[in-house]
Amino acid sequence: MSKSKIKGSLRKFFEQLVSVRLTAILMFILIPVVIAGSLIPQGRSFSEYAHAYGIKTTEIFYRLYLTSLFTSPWFLILILLLGVNVVGCFIKSLREEKRSLGFMLVHAGLILLMVGGVISAIGRVQGEIILKEGEKASAITIGKKTLPLGFEIQLKDFELQKYESQTEKLFVLIPGRKEPSEFAFRRNIWTAIPGTAYQFRVERYVADFRYDMATKTVFSASEEANNPAVLVNIKGEKGDYAEWVFAQFADFHGSSDHPIQLKYRWAPSIPKAFISRVEILENGK
C-alpha cells in the first residue's frame, strides 16, 4: 500500500473520529447504559443480586460488568472515545471558523467533566469504616488492608428511618356485626370507628413481646419480630381501656369485660434512609 493511500485512510479515520455522527452514535449507546447503571444497584454482593434478580440474571450482570458498570473496561473505552470525539470536534470547529467564548467554555467544561470522571473512576479509593455510636476511627478498610485517613472520624449518632407500612392493619369487631372494620393505622393518632361512639389509638409497638412479672413492665427481648404486638387504647361509651394485641393470634381476642374484639396483622417496616451524623477530628479538634 502506497503512502498516499495510507495517509488517505488515516485522514478518513480521523474525520470519522471527530465527526458529529460518531457523537450521536456514542450518545445513543451511552444514554441507555447510564440509565441501566442508575437502575441496577452497583457494588453489591452476589447473594444480594441473586435474591433480587435470580441467579441466571445475576450471572449475566457479572459477565457484562453491570454490577460495576461505571468502572468497567468497555464503559471507560466508550467515555474515552467520546472524550477524543469532543476534543476533536472542538479543535476542528476552532480551525474552520471562529467561535464565541460561550461555545469554547461549554466544550471545555464537557472535556473537563469527562477527564475528571475517568480520573475518579480509575484513581479513587473505596473502602469502609464500621462504627458504633460514639466510636472513632483513623483508618479505612480496603479488602484486607487498612489505609490511614490522616484524621479521625467519630460517629455521633445513627438514625434508621422507615416507611410507614401500608399493610400493617388492625381489625375491630363490634358486637352485633358480622364483619369486622379494617383499619390501616398510624401510631399515636386517634381513629374513629364508623357507626359507633368508639375510637382507638395504637400507642406502642413491640417486636418481641416479653413481660417482666417482677416489675410488671413490657419490653422487647430482641429487635427481631418474633412476637410482634401493639398496645391499643380504646375510648368509648363504656369507658377507656388499653390492651395488648398480638399478631401471632390468628383469631380475634380481647377481654370478656370489653365490648370490642381486636385482631392485629403485622407487616415488616421497610427502611427508608440510613442517616449517620459524623464528626471529623484533626489534632483532637
Solvent accessible surface area in square Angstrom, and as a share of the most:
residue,aa,sasa,rsa
1,M,176,0.79
2,S,56,0.36
3,K,162,0.69
4,S,82,0.53
5,K,133,0.56
6,I,77,0.39
7,K,125,0.53
8,G,20,0.19
9,S,61,0.40
10,L,93,0.46
11,R,143,0.52
12,K,142,0.60
13,F,118,0.49
14,F,111,0.46
15,E,89,0.40
16,Q,100,0.44
17,L,26,0.13
18,V,28,0.16
19,S,22,0.14
20,V,117,0.67
21,R,168,0.61
22,L,37,0.18
23,T,38,0.22
24,A,61,0.47
25,I,80,0.41
26,L,5,0.02
27,M,79,0.35
28,F,164,0.68
29,I,68,0.35
30,L,8,0.04
31,I,94,0.48
32,P,73,0.46
33,V,23,0.13
34,V,64,0.37
35,I,94,0.48
36,A,33,0.25
37,G,3,0.03
38,S,86,0.56
39,L,135,0.67
40,I,20,0.10
41,P,47,0.30
42,Q,60,0.27
43,G,67,0.64
44,R,124,0.45
45,S,55,0.35
46,F,89,0.37
47,S,77,0.50
48,E,87,0.39
49,Y,3,0.01
50,A,22,0.17
51,H,170,0.76
52,A,70,0.55
53,Y,85,0.32
54,G,31,0.30
55,I,106,0.54
56,K,167,0.71
57,T,51,0.30
58,T,0,0.00
59,E,69,0.31
60,I,87,0.44
61,F,22,0.09
62,Y,91,0.35
63,R,171,0.62
64,L,95,0.47
65,Y,101,0.38
66,L,27,0.14
67,T,11,0.06
68,S,48,0.31
69,L,0,0.00
70,F,72,0.30
71,T,50,0.29
72,S,2,0.01
73,P,76,0.48
74,W,85,0.30
75,F,16,0.07
76,L,40,0.20
77,I,100,0.51
78,L,27,0.13
79,I,30,0.15
80,L,115,0.57
81,L,65,0.32
82,L,18,0.09
83,G,15,0.14
84,V,61,0.35
85,N,0,0.00
86,V,17,0.10
87,V,52,0.30
88,G,12,0.12
89,C,30,0.18
90,F,30,0.13
91,I,88,0.45
92,K,84,0.35
93,S,15,0.09
94,L,71,0.36
95,R,204,0.74
96,E,116,0.52
97,E,95,0.43
98,K,198,0.84
99,R,99,0.36
100,S,74,0.48
101,L,120,0.60
102,G,41,0.40
103,F,47,0.20
104,M,64,0.29
105,L,112,0.56
106,V,93,0.53
107,H,43,0.19
108,A,38,0.29
109,G,29,0.28
110,L,81,0.40
111,I,33,0.17
112,L,126,0.63
113,L,131,0.65
114,M,34,0.15
115,V,76,0.43
116,G,37,0.36
117,G,41,0.39
118,V,38,0.22
119,I,112,0.57
120,S,56,0.36
121,A,22,0.17
122,I,121,0.62
123,G,54,0.52
124,R,134,0.49
125,V,91,0.52
126,Q,135,0.60
127,G,33,0.31
128,E,98,0.44
129,I,56,0.29
130,I,148,0.75
131,L,38,0.19
132,K,148,0.63
133,E,101,0.45
134,G,44,0.42
135,E,77,0.35
136,K,107,0.45
137,A,22,0.17
138,S,60,0.39
139,A,38,0.30
140,I,29,0.15
141,T,54,0.31
142,I,59,0.30
143,G,70,0.68
144,K,207,0.88
145,K,158,0.67
146,T,95,0.55
147,L,81,0.40
148,P,104,0.66
149,L,47,0.23
150,G,74,0.71
151,F,69,0.29
152,E,63,0.28
153,I,31,0.15
154,Q,28,0.12
155,L,13,0.07
156,K,108,0.46
157,D,52,0.27
158,F,85,0.36
159,E,60,0.27
160,L,77,0.38
161,Q,65,0.29
162,K,102,0.43
163,Y,115,0.44
164,E,100,0.45
165,S,25,0.16
166,Q,137,0.61
167,T,77,0.45
168,E,14,0.06
169,K,40,0.17
170,L,0,0.00
171,F,31,0.13
172,V,0,0.00
173,L,39,0.19
174,I,17,0.09
175,P,89,0.56
176,G,89,0.85
177,R,89,0.32
178,K,195,0.83
179,E,131,0.59
180,P,45,0.29
181,S,24,0.15
182,E,94,0.42
183,F,26,0.11
184,A,64,0.50
185,F,18,0.08
186,R,144,0.53
187,R,99,0.36
188,N,98,0.50
189,I,84,0.42
190,W,79,0.28
191,T,40,0.23
192,A,67,0.52
193,I,1,0.01
194,P,90,0.57
195,G,78,0.75
196,T,44,0.25
197,A,69,0.54
198,Y,14,0.05
199,Q,64,0.28
200,F,1,0.00
201,R,66,0.24
202,V,0,0.00
203,E,52,0.23
204,R,98,0.36
205,Y,63,0.24
206,V,6,0.03
207,A,16,0.12
208,D,3,0.02
209,F,27,0.11
210,R,102,0.37
211,Y,100,0.38
212,D,49,0.25
213,M,152,0.68
214,A,94,0.73
215,T,85,0.49
216,K,154,0.65
217,T,70,0.41
218,V,24,0.14
219,F,94,0.39
220,S,51,0.33
221,A,53,0.41
222,S,42,0.27
223,E,170,0.76
224,E,116,0.52
225,A,40,0.31
226,N,82,0.42
227,N,31,0.16
228,P,7,0.04
229,A,0,0.00
230,V,0,0.00
231,L,35,0.17
232,V,0,0.00
233,N,30,0.15
234,I,0,0.00
235,K,74,0.31
236,G,19,0.19
237,E,126,0.57
238,K,152,0.64
239,G,34,0.33
240,D,95,0.49
241,Y,37,0.14
242,A,52,0.40
243,E,25,0.11
244,W,47,0.17
245,V,0,0.00
246,F,38,0.16
247,A,27,0.21
248,Q,118,0.53
249,F,116,0.48
250,A,78,0.60
251,D,109,0.56
252,F,56,0.24
253,H,43,0.19
254,G,32,0.31
255,S,48,0.31
256,S,116,0.75
257,D,123,0.64
258,H,48,0.21
259,P,31,0.20
260,I,1,0.00
261,Q,73,0.33
262,L,0,0.00
263,K,64,0.27
264,Y,4,0.01
265,R,109,0.40
266,W,84,0.30
267,A,11,0.09
268,P,86,0.54
269,S,49,0.32
270,I,112,0.57
271,P,66,0.41
272,K,115,0.49
273,A,32,0.25
274,F,136,0.57
275,I,54,0.28
276,S,64,0.41
277,R,110,0.40
278,V,76,0.43
279,E,69,0.31
280,I,90,0.46
281,L,21,0.10
282,E,104,0.47
283,N,154,0.79
284,G,67,0.65
285,K,188,0.80
